[in-house]
Amino acid sequence: MFFLRFQSPSISALQYCDQSAQTGFPMSNNTYKALPWVALMAALVPSAHCADLDAAVKYINPKVVSWRRDLHQHPELSNRETRTAGIVAGHLRKLGLTVETGIAHTGVVALLKTGQPGPTIALRADMDALPVVERTDVPFRSTAKANYRGEEVGVMHACGHDSHTAVLMGVAELLLQMKGELRGNVLLVFQPAEEGAPPGEEGGASVMLREGIFKRYKPEVAFGWHAWAPLNTGTVGYRSGPFMARSQAWKAVVNGRQTHGSRPWQGVDPIAVAAQIVNGLQTVVSRQVDITRIPAVVSVGAIKGGVRNNIIPDNVEMIGTLRTFDAAQYTQVTQAMRRMVENTAEANGATAVFELDPYSNPVTYNDPALTTRVLPSLRKAAGEENVREIPLITGSEDFAYFAQDVPSVFYMVGVTPKGTDVTAAPSNHSDLFYLDEAALPLATRALLQVAVDYLK
């Protein structure tokens, strides 16, 4: 039986009522003070029909919501998560854990020991935000700005990493309360730079591994989750085996010859060539890849060239991303892209250089045996009918590096409000991305259930 232990009836520890558990909004201090002590304790102690983990999640949810809103209002770009890391480390130290900081620049790691022999499992949350100007109307909307690729940009948690961090902070607190019932250890991994390090830097899961976190703590499995707009609140999505795509950043520079805009025949126009290359790249997947077998995606994310309306520039730079699911497909597509870029330029009297960024995320792979073992836990948390197998995701996730090192499972938790058409909802990475806070209790419950079941 799991009991919540409290030192004193402080508001920070006891902000809880049925309404706050359902909506994520903690009650006011005045409401708290008006409750008779007996009624308050009756609300806090799990009733006979209430599962212990449900009660635990109801207790911690106001904290999770509060942490998430604070992090959302103060987002930080990859390798710059200093404030976020400080909040995480401070919370873990208050729980009495020994904390490592500065892992892969700003990462935070702590080992929660139950005191009983057993396996070590890793639970991971990512902390970084994106260079996006937020356009939602939530009261804790981000107005933060930063510098990215030499430009001032807005910063927004447009992918839900604020919720990942807040949920793992809450799960850590609950697992510590429950450690007497568990066996083994929990490695808490708060990871920076999941979205990719800034140009010229390294970061993320691969650097954390290179710096030895798994070698030191030796987890036998790893678990992670993602807030996912294409699913409604209350739903968990999973897939055994390959789940999310390999991502590969690429760059192409088209070199022409500068001339006056009124006399293009005296130069070589790299902008016109770049436009042909963009169109040509779309035929790589649609005409050269068997997409009935497995999907692939080629996207151009930015084009830069020229400074004035009447000057044809010397060169144009393009950057983009490639998504594939196996090695042969990756080789086929990258070779086709190189041909398209270089030969299109040559046909127009220009030259081009095509480069693949040395940093890429591998395919995120869910260990089939571990997925089978974890599914009952997810179904206990969400309900049998709310856990579904979902198609391959062409988005990528650098949790994949952890999954290469130990058997792992990564799953999705829906965050688009119930009753909303997910096909019309703003996606992850959108400036209108909206995370339904009613999804946070399930996100917390699912991760907690997975950890508890494995360690019991």
Secondary structure, 3 states (H helix, E strand, C coil): CCCCCCCCCCHHHHCCCHHHHHHCCCCCHHHHHHCCHHHHHHHHCCCCCCCHHHHHHHHHHHHHHHHHHHHHHCCCCCCCCHHHHHHHHHHHHHCCCCEEEEECCCEEEEEEECCCCCCEEEEEEECCCECCCCCCCCCCCCCCEEEECCEEEECECCCCHHHHHHHHHHHHHHHHHHHHHCCCEEEEEEECCCCCCCCCCCCCHHHHHHCCHHHHHCCCEEEEEEEEEEEECCCEEECCEEEECEEEEEEEEEECECEECCCHHHCECHHHHHHHHHHHHHHHHHHHCCCCCCCCEEEEEEEECCCCCCEECCEEEEEEEEEECCHHHHHHHHHHHHHHHHHHHHHCCCEEEEEEEEEEECCEEECHHHHHHHHHHHHHHHCHHHEEECCCECCCCCCHHHHHHCCEEEEEEEEECCCCCCCCCCCCCCCCCCCCHHHHHHHHHHHHHHHHHHHC
